[in-house]
Amino acid sequence: MATVSGNNTLTLHNAGTITITAFVAGDDYYDAASPVQQQLTVNKASLLVTTDNKSRLYGDNNPVFTIVYSGFKNTDNQNSLSQAPTASCEATQASAVGNYPIMLSGGESQNYDFAFTNGTLTIIKAPLTITAQNATRPQGQPNPAFTFSYSGFKNNETDLVLDALPVATCSADENSTAGSYVIILSGGNDKNYTYTLVNGTLEVTASTDIENVSANKISVYPNPVKNELFIQSESPVKKVEIYSLAGTLLKLEDNFNEKISVSSLVKGVYLIKIYTDKGLFISKIAKE
């Protein structure tokens, strides 16, 4: 704990209490002096131990916690400690977004008293990409239910854990012509994920099937037709539309009354849509 050098210099190596005994030996002229004892106490130095603040994404493993020391004496360092303190945090991969204390504990030293300053682990939202899946439907039909695909889930989670899903909308409706329409994603949120929304595409295809109009109590005649096309229906006809096979609207009759003129159409095959109280009926007609 202490040593005395040749020039009567006392060097203390560790904290603690020692007893120093001083005496003078006698000689031919003087008697020996009685020994004198004194106690000397060396207190432990204060060593500030701090953990660095850390951050990570939700669902990831905790990072390595680092410890910083301030107050070492002489040439001491962390290796001078009998046992270094440790840093730990209760947060796991499943812990929600938020702040969690990084706790210091343990450690032993003969010469230092530890003063701990804990740090903070901040868990931030993980990125989640949500994509509207592309869809296809025939012209004249309602839009299908739009579905999503996901990339970035943590902990084997699924969309069932999300607080609020985005909403998919599309400008196409039953009256839309053939073509491509954007499926737009918007909204939604979650406590542990940040959304990146990717739009999809709805392809409306031109209808090429002829409806069995007789089964629906609708008659379209004559077919082929030259100038006037007659329509008979048990249900009131609300609207009639004629399209090219490419899906271009060519004629629209909102106030239909038994017949529609097709004299302006060139020779060819067309699609006719008939809207009634019973629904939408589609057929092909041939123009002579």
N, C-alpha and C positions, 0 to 999 in steps of 0.2 A: 504493500500500500504506500510505503514511503521509503526513500533511500537517503543516505547522507553521503555527500561527496567528500573528497579529501580536504577541501577548504572549509569544512563544517557547514556546507550548504545543504539544507533539508529540502528534498523534492517530494511532493505528494503526487501520487499517480491516480488515485481514485477518491471519490467522495466518501465521507465517513468521519469517524472520530478516532483520533490516535492520542496516545499519551507520550509526551516528550520528556525525557529524563536528562537533566544536565548535571554534570559534576566536574570537580577539579581535583586532580590527583595531588597528593602531598609530595614534598621534596625535602631536601636537607634543611630548608629554612622555614617551610610552612607545612602546617598540617593539612590533610585532605579536607576539602569542603564537603559538607553534607549534601547528598543528592537533592535536587529540586525538580519536581514534576509539574508539568502543565498539560492540560488537555486542549487539543486543537480539533475543531470540527469544520469540515469542508462540506458545504451543502451541495446538493445536486443542482446542476444548471437546468434552466427551463428550455425545452426543445419544442418549438411549434411544428405540429404535424398537420398538413392540410391535404385534402383530396381535390384533384382537379375536377371541375364540372365536365360532364359528358352528355352527349345526345346520341340517339339512334332512332331508326324507324320502328314503327309498330311491327311486332312479329319477328324481329331480328334478335340475335343473341346480344347480351350485354357486352359492351366493349371492355377492354382491359382498363381497370381503374388504376390511375397513377397517383403516387404520393410524393409530396414535396416537403422537404425539411428546411427549417430555418432556426439557427441557434447553435450549431455544432461549434465546439471549442477546439482550439489548436488545429491539429490535422485530422480530427475525427470526421467520420462520415457514416453512412448507413451501416456499413460493415462493422462499425465499432459497437453497435447495439447487440446485446445478448440475444434479443429476439425483436424483429421489426414488427410494427403494427400492421394490421391487415385492413383492407377496405372491402366492403360488401354492400349489396343492395338487394332488397326483397323483390324487385321487379323481375318478372319472367317474360318469356316470349308471348304469353297470353295476356300480359298486363295491358290495360287500356292506355290510351294517350293521356299524358299528364306528367307531373313532376314527382320524382321519388328520391328520398335522401340516400346518399352514399355514406354509409356509417363506418367510422374508424373504431377499431377495438384492439385489445391485446397489446403486445409489445413489452419488452423488459430491458432495463438498462441500469447499470450500477451508478452511472454518473449523470443521468438525465431524468427529469420529470417531464412526461408528455403533456402537451396542451393540444387537444384535438379540435380541428375545425372541419366539420363534415362538408361534403359537396352535394351536388344535385345532378341526378340523371333525368334528362328531359326526353320523353318518348313522343315523337312527332308522327303525324299521319303518314301511312304508307300510300304510295301511288297505286291507283286501280284504274285500268283502262276498260271502259265499257263500250262495246261496239254494237250498233244496230245491224243485225244480220240482213243481208239482201233478201228480197222476196219477189215473187212473180205472181201475177194474177191475170185472168182474161179481162178484156174490156167489158164493161157493163156489170161487173161483179163487185161486191163490197171488198174493201181492203182486208187482207188477212190479219190475224193477231201478230203484231211485230214482236220478235224475240231478240234477246241480247246474248252476246258472248262476253266473257270476262277474262282478264289477264292481270295477275298481280295479287291474288288472294294469298293470305298468310294462314299458317296453322291449319291447313286443309279446310278452310272455311268456304262457304258458298254464299250465293246471293241472299240466303235466308237470314244471315246475320246483319244485313244492311238496314240502316234506319229508314231510309226512303230511297226508292229506286227512281232513276230518271224516267221521264215520260217521252214516248215516241209518237210523233205526229207526222202527217204527210198531207200535202195539199190535194192529192188525187182523191177523187170520189167516183161514184158509179157513173157519172156523166163524163169523166175524163177520157180523152182520146188516148190511143196507144202511144207509148213513149216511156221515158225514164223520169222518175220523180224522186226527190230527196226525202229519205226518212230522217227526220231531225230529232236528235236527242236533246233534252233540256231538263234542268232541275235535278233534284235528288241530292242527298247528303248522307254522311255517316260520321260517327264520332272517331273512327279509327282509320278511315280511308279518304284520300283526296281523289275525286273523280277526274279522269280525262275522257271526254265523250267523243266518240267517232260516229259520224252519220253513216247511214246505209243508203241503198238504192232500191226503189220499187219499180219493177218493170211491168208496165201494163201492155199486154199483148193484144193484137187485133184478133177479134173473134172470127173463126172460120167455120164454126159449127152452125148448122141450120136447126133452129128450134122446131119441135113438132107442134106447130101452131094450132093444128086441129084439135090436139089433145087439150090445149088451153082455151078452147072455144074462141079462137081468133082465126079469121080467114083473111088472107092477103091475095088479091087477084086484080087483074090478070098477071100471071108470072110465067113467061116474060111479059114486060109491059112496054108500051110505046109512049103514051103521053100522060095518062091518069091512072093512079094506083088506088084501088078501093080497099078499105079495111073494115071488116065487120067484127065486133066484139061484144060479148055479153056484158062486159064491164065497161064503163065509160073510158074512152081514150083521153088521156091528159095531154100527151105530147108525142110527136113522131119526129125521129131524127134519121137521116140517111147519111152514111159514112162511106168513104172509099175503103178498100180492103187494107190500105195503109193506116187507117184510123183517122183520116181527115174528115171533119164535119162539113158536109156539102149542103144539106137542107135541114131546116128546123121549122116545124109547124106546131106553135103553141096553142092555136085555136083550131084544132082539127074538127072537120065536119065531113065524115064519110070518105073523103078522097083527098089525095095530094098530087099535085102536078109534078111530073118528073121529065117534062119535055126538054128542060135545059140540060139534062144529063146526057153525056156522050154514051155511046154503046159500050156496055161492059157489065160487070157483076159488082153489086153493092151490098152493104149491110144496112138493114133497117131495124131501128129500135122503136118499140112500141111500149109506151108507159101507160099502165092502167091502174085502177084501184087494187088489182090483184098482184101487181108487180110488173117486172120488166120482161119483155119477150123480144128475142132477137131472131131474125131470119135473113136469108139471102134473097135478093131479087136480081133478075137479069133485065137490063135495058136493051131494047132492040134499036 
